[in-house]
Amino acid sequence: MPEADTIIAPATTPGRSAIALIRLSGPGARAVVERVFRPKRAGRPWKPWAVRTGEIADPAGGGAIDRSMAVWMPGPGSYTGEDVVELSCHGSPAIVESVLRLCLREGARLAEPGEFTRRAFLNGKMDLAEAEAVCDLIASETEASLATARRQLAGELSQRVSAIRETLLDLSAEMEARIDFPEEDIPPDDAQRFLDSLESARGEIQSLLEQGRRGRRLREGARVAIVGRVNVGKSSLFNALIRMERAISTPHPGTTRDTIEARIDLRGVAVDLVDTAGIRSPESEIEGLGIERSKREIERADAVVWVLDRSQAVGAEDREAFDLVRGKPFIIALNKSDLTPGLSGFEEFQSFPAVATSAVTRRGVDQLEKRLWERLAGASGGAMGEGALVSNVRHIEALEEARAALGDARALLERREGLEFVMVDLRSAVDRIGAILGLDVGEEILDRIFQRFCIGK
C-alpha cells in the first residue's frame, strides 16, 4: 500500500438517502478537496475540525454538483493518522458518483475494503485486535454482540492479551539468562516459579478461550431446531417465536416437508430458529428427504426445542424424536396447552426442563424463550452476555496454539529438559499471542482480515 496514495470512498451505504458521506485520507486529501469544493465564505482560512459549508463543482469550469459540508481532520490526530477530509452531500447515487469521479480525476484513488482502518492500524492508531473490532461493531446484530465489540474496540481484549505476553516475555528473559550459564543447575525454587508462571499464563489463556465459546455465539449467532413428531404444533410454535406467519400451519400431519428458518433476537443473542419436518415413518420420498434434513439440523443445532402434544399420550414417534435430541441441550415444549390435557407416558421425561406452551394463545412462549436462553448459556459455559470478550476465530486459533505451546513447555520443564528446548515452545507462545495484537503479521494475513470490511471503513 503506497503511503503517498490519497484514497477515497463513500462511508455511507449505497442507494438513496438524505445524506451521503464521502471520506478521503492521505497526504493529498485536503488539496484534492480544495480543488473541487467552493466554500461559501471564500478567502477564510480552513480551520481543522470545523465544518465548512459550500458547494462541490468541477474545477474545469462545470457547474455546481451539490451543496455540501466539509470537515478537515489533520493527521496524526485523525482516525487513520493521516490527513482526512469528509464531505457530506445529498444522498443521490448520481451525486455521489459525480463527486467520486471529480476527486479521482484530481488525484485520489478508490479505497480497498477496510483500507481506512488498515491505515489506522499501520499508523499505530489501534492494534490489530481493536481494528478487527471495528468490523465486528458494524456487523453487530444484537445488544450482546454490540457490547462485546465495544469492549474489544475499547482495548479490553488487547490489555488482557498484552498482560499475558508481558508475563511470558519476562519469563523468557530470565530463562535466556540461565541458558548463558548452563553449568549451573536451576534451583528447585526457581524451577517451581517457572512452572507456576507458565501455568498462570496458561490459565489466563484458558479463561479467554472459555469466553470465546460464548463470544462465537454472540458474533455468529446460535442455531436452534424445533423438533417433534408430526402435528404437535411445531410450525405454529415457530411462528409464535418469530412473531409472524412464516411457516404454513394446518391440522393435517406432514405439512412441513422441508426446513424453514428465521433469525430472531433472543434476549440480546442472534438465534437462527429452524422449523423441521415431523419425525415419523415417511409416506413419500419427498417427506423422507425432509425428515433426513431434520436429522441433519438436529446435529447442527446448538440447542433443540422438543415439542410434545400435551393433549395426547407420548407415543413411539415421540420417543424416536427424543432419541435424536437427547445428546443436545434441549427443552421440552408441552404444546397445545389450551386444549384438554391428555398427556400420559411422560413420567420418564420429567427430569428434563419443560414449559407448557400454546402457540394459539401464546401462553408460555415468553417462558420458553427464557428457558431456551438459559440452555444456550449453559452450553456456552456461562451467561451469554457476561464476560464474553473473545469472538474472533483468528483470535481463538492463536490462543489455542499458544495454550498448546505452553503445555509443551511445562512438560519439558517438569522433565528437567534443557531450557533451550523450553524456550522454543515459549517463543512460539509469545509469537501466537503477539499475532492477536498484529505484531509481526504478514501482508497476506492483513489482506485476509481487512477484506471482510466494507469499503469506506
N, C-alpha and C positions, 0 to 999 in steps of 0.2 A: 504494500500500500504506500505509494509515494507520498511523503509528508508534505510536499508542495501543493498537492491537489486541494482544490476547493470543491466540496461536494454539496449537492442539493437534492432534496426530496420533499414530497408532501408529508406532513406529520399527522394529517387527519385522514380518515377513511375515504377512499374514492367514492364518488357519487355526489348527488345534490345535497347541499347542506347550507345552513345560514352563513357559516364562516368556514374558511379553509385556512390552514396554517402551513406555510412553506418555510422550510428550515435550510439554512446554509451554514457550513462550517469549514474553516480553513483560513490560511493567511490572506486569501483574496476575497473573503466573504463580504467585508464592508465595501471594498472597491467595486465589486460586481453590482451590489445593490445600489450604490450611489449613481451608477450609470443608468439604471432603469427606474429609479424612484425619484419623483419630483416632490420635495417637501412643500407643505402648504406655506410655511414661513421660510422662504429661501434666504440663504446668507447667514442663518444662525448656526452656531456650532452644534454638531451631533453629540449629545451627552450620552455616556454609557448608561444602560439600564433604564432609559427613559423612552416612553412611547412617542413616536414621531408620526404625525398624520400627513397624508399627501396622496399622490396617485402614481400608479405604475404606467409607464409609457415607453414606447420604442425610442431609444436614443437616436435612431437613424431618421427620425422625422415623422414617425407614425403618431396617430392619436393616442389618447389615454385608453388603457385597457380596463382599469378599475380603480376606484378609490381604495386606499389601503392604509394600514398602520405598520410601522416598522420599529423593531427594538434591536439595538446593537448590544451584545454582551461580550466584552473583550476577554481574551484569554489572559492568564490561566484560570480566571475565576468563573468561566462558563462550564456548562455540562461536559463538553468534550475536552476542555482545557485549551481550546483554540478560540480564535475569534468566531463568534456565532451571531448570525442575524436571522430573525424570524419575521416573516411577512404575513400579515393577516389580511385576507381579501374575501370577497363573497365566494360562496362555495359552489359556484358553477363549474362543472368539469371543463368547459371551454375556457373559462378564465384561468383556471389552474394550469391547463395545458399551455396557454399563451405565455403565462409568467415563466413557466419552466423553460419554454423554448427561448425566451429572451435571455434568461440567466445562463443557459447553456451556451448560447451564442457569444455571451460576454466573458466566457472562460471557465464557468463551473462545469462539473460533470455529475451525472446521476449517481447517487449513493447506492452502494450494495446493501442488502438486508443487514440490519444491525450495525452498520458502519459507524454511526454516530456514537453508539455505546462502545463499540470496539475501540474507537479513538479515545474515549474516556478512560478505558482500561489501559491502553498503551501509554497514555499520558499521565498515569498514576492517580486519576481521579477516583478510582474504585478498584478493588481487586476482582478477580475473575468470578468468585462466588457471588459477590454483590452485583456484578454485571449480569450474570445469569438470572438473578432475582428480578431484574427489570423485566425480562421476558416473561417470567412466571407471574409477575404483578399484572401485566397486560392480559395474560391468558386466564387469570383467576375467574372462576365461575361462582364461587360461594364465599361467604364471610370467612369461613375457616381457612380456605386456601389463600384468600387475600391476606389474612393475618400472618400466615406462615411466610408469604413472600415479603411482606413488610418487615418482618423480623430479620429475614436474610438480607434485605436491602439496607437495613439499619446497621448491619455488621455483626449481629449476634453469632451467626454461624462462623464467620471469619475469626471472631475473637476466641471462640471455643477451639477451633482448629489451630489457630496460631499458638495458643497456650500449650496444646499437645506438642506441637512442633518444637517450641522452645524447650520444653522438658527433654525431648529426645536429643536436641542439639547439645544441651548441657551434658547429658549423659554421654553423648558421642565424644565431646571434647575431653571428658575425664578418661574415657576408655582409650582414646588416641594417646593421651599422655602416658597411660600404663603400658601401651604397646612399645613405647620408646625404651622401656626398661624391662625387657622380657625375662631377665634373670631373677627378678623379684616376684615372689608369689603374691597373689591377691589375698589380703587378709580376709578371714571369714566374714567379718562385719561389713567390709566393703562389698564383697560378693553378694551378701544378702541385700544390701542397699541398692545395688544394681538391679537385682531381681525385683525388689519392691517398686523401683521406678518403672521398670518395664511393665509390670502388672498394673500399676496405676494408670499408665498411658493406655494400655490395652483395655482397661475398664472404662476409661473415658470414651474410647472409640466404640466399644460395645454399647454404651449408653446412646451415642449418636445413631448407631445402626438400628437400635430398637425404636428410636424416634422415626427413623427412616421408613419403617413399615407403616406407621401411621401417616407419615408425610406423603407416601406414594398414593394412598387413598385420597388425601386432600388434594393432591395435584392431578391425578388421573381419574379419580372417581372410583367408587366401589360398584360391584356388579351383583345384583340380587335377582334370583329367579323365583317366580311364583309357580309352584308345582303341586300336583294332585291328580286324582283320577278325574274322569270326565264328569261334567255337570255338577261340580261342587262350588261353582261361582268364582273361578279363578279370574276370568276376564272381567267380571263385574267388580271384583276387588281391585284388579289392576286399574280399571277406570276410576274407582274411588280414590286410589292413592295418587294418581296423576291429575285428578280433578278435571277430567274431560272424558268424553266418549270416544276413546281411541280404538278399543278392541270391540268387535261385534259380540254381543251377548244375547243368547236365546235360551229357551228351556230345553232345546234339543241337544243331546250329547254329541260331542265331537265337532262343535262349531269351529274351534281353533285348530287349524291344520298346520300352522307354521308359527314360529316365534314372532312376537311383536314386542318392540322395546321403546322406551321413552326415558329421557333424563329428567330427574327431579332433584330439588334441593331438599335434602333430608336433614333438617336442623343444622345447616351450615356445611353439609357434606354432599358433593355431587354423587348421585346414585343412578346407574343405568338399571332401570327396572324392566325385567323381561317376563312377558306372559308366554307360557309354554302350552303345548298341546297336552291334552289329558292322557294320563298313563292308563292303558288297557291293552287288550289284545286287538291289534288293528283290524279294521273291517275292510280296508282298501290299501293299495300300495301307497297312495298319497298320504293317508293317515299314518301309515307305518313310517314313512320318511319324516313326518312331523314329530312322531314320538322319538325317533332316533336323534333328531335335532334337540329335543327337550333334554335327553340324557346328556348330550354334549354341553348344553347350557348349565346343567347342574354341576358338571365337572369344572366349568369355567368360573362359576359363581363364587363370590366371597362369602355370601350368606344366602339362605333359602327360606322362603315362606312356604310351609307345607300346609295346604288348605284341606280341611275336612268339612263335610256337610254335617252340621250339628243336629239336623233333623232326621238323620239316618244312622244306622249302625255302621261301625267300622267293618269294611269288607276286605276281600282278598286283594282288590286293586289298590285300596288304600295302603295296605301293608307292602305291596310292591313298590309304591311310591316312597314309603318310609325307608325301605331298603336302599333306595337310590340316594336319599338325602342324609342318612344317619351319620355319614362321615364328615358332614359340613356343619358349621354353626347354623342352626335353624330355629325358627319359631313356628309353632302350630297356630294357624288361624282357624278357629272354630266358627266357620261362616254360616250364614243363613240363621243367625240367632234371633231374627224376627219371626221365624216360624216355630211351630210347636216342637219342643225338644224331643228327639228320639234317638239320641246318641247312646250307643251301648258298645261294649268291647273296647272302651277307651282306657281301661284301668292300667294296661301295660305302658301307656304313654304319659301318665300323669306326672311323672318326674321331669318332663320336659316343659320349657316355657310355652305357655299357651295364652291366647287372647280371644275372647268371644267377639265376633265381628258380624256386621250386617252391611253389605255393600249397598242395600236399598235405603236403609235409614242412616247410614254412616256411623252406626253405633260401633265403638271400639276401634275405629280407624286411626284416631289420634293416638290411642294407647298402643296399637300395633306399630305405628311409626316410632314411638318412644322405645319400645322393646327391640325393634329392629336396629335402631341406632346403638342401643346398648350392646347388642350382639356383635355389630361391626366393631365397636370399640374394644370389646373383649377379644376379638380375633386379631386386633392390632396391637394387643399388649398394653392397653391403657386407653384413657379417654381420647377420643378422636381429635379434639381441638386443643388439648393441653400438651405443651412441651414439644409439639411436632416442629422440628427445626430443619431436618434433612428431608428433602423431597426429590432431589435431582438424581437420576440414575447414575450419572457420571460420578457424583459425589459418593454415592453408596458403593459403587465398584471400587473407587480409590480407598475408601475406609476399610472395606473388606480385605483388600490386598495388604493394606498397612497392618491390620489386625493379624493376618496370617504371618506376615514377616516378623512381627514382634513375638508371636508364639514360637516361631523357629529360633529366634534369638534367645528367648528364655530357655528353650530346651538345650541349646548349645551351652549356655552359661551354667545350667544345672549339672551338665555332664563335665564341667570344667574344661571345655574345649578352649582353644586359644582365642583371645579377644579379637584377633584379626578376622576370625571366622564369624564371630558375633557381630562385628562391625559391618560385614557385608549385608546382613539382614537388617541391621539398624539403619544403615544408609538407605536401603530400599524403602523402609517405612517412612523415613523423613521425606524422600522424593515423592512418594504417593500422597502424603499429607500436603506437601507443597504444591502439588498439581491442582488441588482444590482451589488454592488461592491464585493459581496462574503463574507460579514460579517455574521458570524453565519449561514452559509449554510451547510446543512447536506450532508452526503456521497451520499445519493440517488439522490439528485439534481445534485451534481458534476458528478456522473456516467452518468446521462442523458445528461448533457451538453457535456462532453468530448467523449461520444460515437459517436457524429457527426463528430469528427475529423478523418483525415486519420492516418493510422499507420505511425510513423516516425516523427510526428509533435507534 
